[in-house]
Amino acid sequence: MKAPPRLQSLIEEGLIDTVVRQLMSGKEAMVYVVRCGDDTRCAKIYKEATQRSFRQAVDYTENRKVKNSRQARAMAKGTKFGRQAQEAAWQSAEVDALYRLAAAGVRVPTPYNFHDGVLLMELVTDERGDAAPRLNDVLLTREQALAHHAMLIRQVVRMLCAGVVHGDLSEFNILLGHQDGVDGPVIIDLPQAIDAAGNNHAARMLLRDVDNLRHFFGRVAPELLATDYGLEIWDLYQRGALHVDTPLTGRFERRTAPVDMGSVLREIDDARAEDAARRLRMAAG
């Protein structure tokens, strides 16, 4: 097919040879199958912020760092340059997360290059060599659901040990790939990935990711609906007791001690004051 304008620079640079077809168009990007020499890969073209249905919510971008202090100031003020810098930071977040997680042994697409807002990475395939389906498009047996759920819970743990929470994990951004003769889940779509230690919303995001897995696989394997892996994993992480091979039970005993309402109300007041101060800074900017 004719190469889209956004891929033309990669062809000129010799990073890709030809564009085979469009693979998908999602809420944040368009993905194309491309040829690079003898290899078939995929090229992810990020949509502009005005064209995306997925917004850069402050919950995801909180405490993200940029190396350039001028960019950081511009992003805080919301200038045109700052919005461009924020867009670049949003796109590079997935690239950074992919390299980080691949190095940690998480099954994600292998990244190869990032050029002009285009991420060149591995094309995850099924046993026939075709593009792998999303979990949402696959009919699973109970045994398969239990096996894939167990594997993904270990992947969530491995991600957290690497300091990353996916933040939008569901059956829609997990592929069922084929590797070494075995079908297994591959985690994709990471531009909203957050820093587990530096983001105040990390616990909530992780619990939501794990709940999404529980509810999806629980349709086929109802026994999973009674599990509580999210709270167990986060509790172990907070106590510094979580490792990639930490045994998990799927059970969590909630504390029943009386709640210190004074402390809770002070936390709420502090959060309100911080939000009000942030809004004033944004208005002044």
Salt bridges, closest charged atoms under 4 A:
GLU28 OE2 - LYS44 NZ 3.04
ASP39 OD2 - ARG41 NH2 3.36
ASP59 OD1 - HIS201 NE2 3.33
ASP59 OD2 - ARG204 NH2 2.69
GLU62 OE1 - HIS201 NE2 3.70
GLU87 OE2 - ARG52 NH1 2.67
GLU94 OE1 - LYS44 NZ 2.88
ASP116 OD2 - HIS115 NE2 3.50
GLU122 OE2 - ARG107 NH2 3.21
ASP126 OD2 - ARG128 NH2 3.25
ASP130 OD2 - ARG128 NE 3.52
ASP137 OD2 - ARG134 NE 3.54
GLU143 OE2 - ARG142 NH1 3.70
ASP168 OD2 - LYS27 NZ 3.00
GLU171 OE2 - ARG219 NH2 3.58
ASP183 OD1 - HIS178 ND1 2.71
ASP189 OD1 - LYS44 NZ 3.11
ASP211 OD1 - ARG214 NH2 2.88
GLU223 OE2 - ARG142 NH2 2.54
ASP228 OD2 - ARG254 NH1 2.91
ASP235 OD2 - ARG239 NE 3.00
ASP235 OD1 - ARG255 NH2 3.70
ASP275 OD1 - ARG278 NH2 2.75
ASP275 OD2 - ARG279 NE 2.82
